């Protein structure tokens, strides 16, 4: 693993493969390791830079709330520090929100955006998922130690005792209302949205997201000339808890990034 000092923290990251860079961002309570099944696919013809976000994996927490905006600035600072130029972003769940914010806040650094199982507003989650997020605090820290996400966290965290702190910070992040629809409409980078057909993000929200990007608003015509550069993919039989390791997701993202 590699480390970079950005915005008052030591960011943990890893590099795989060679070629034009793809930044890979994990979901809440996750880490780089959750992408192990798909990194070899993404790294076939690209350099993949996978990042542990604030307080996750091998990146120690700092006295700052978790926010999509701040974490987007962290990733942008890493891209600049590594002199990567324009990058392709692949972000899952909370990492997808961070990727969206980086595209909005640092458009000069983004070539293409791939957002996986991520909403553009808090209202995009199913009601039961919002209720579950609200319950995921330090109160259930011991219970969650039986889950694979804690095993991943404990294997890399500089301070394993910060697990309850991370849970509270994630709960606060998930409780914060947001709606980026106006800023999404202004995104210029070609964007691919990927969801499972049984996702934690509502399917109607996924369609609304695509529409904000100008997608699906009219017929593409016989030759496809009425399409813009944005795409929507729905993977059958995929859920929010399987899609991040699904080879179909990686292959779909690669086809888009490579313009195929």
Secondary structure, DSSP 8 states (H G I E B T S, - for coil): -EEEEETTEEEEEEEESSSEEEEEE--TT--GGGGHHHHHHHTSSEEEEEEE-TTSTTS---SS---HHHHHHHHHHHHHHTT--SEEEEEETHHHHHHHHHHHH-GGGEEEEEEES--SBGGGB-HHHHHHHHH-SGGGHHHHTTSHHHHHHHHH-S-GGGHHHHHHHHHHHHHS--B-HHHHHT--SEEEEEEEEE-SB-HHHHHHHHHHTTTTSS---TTSTT--S-EEEEEEEEETTTGGG-HHHHHHHHHHHTT-
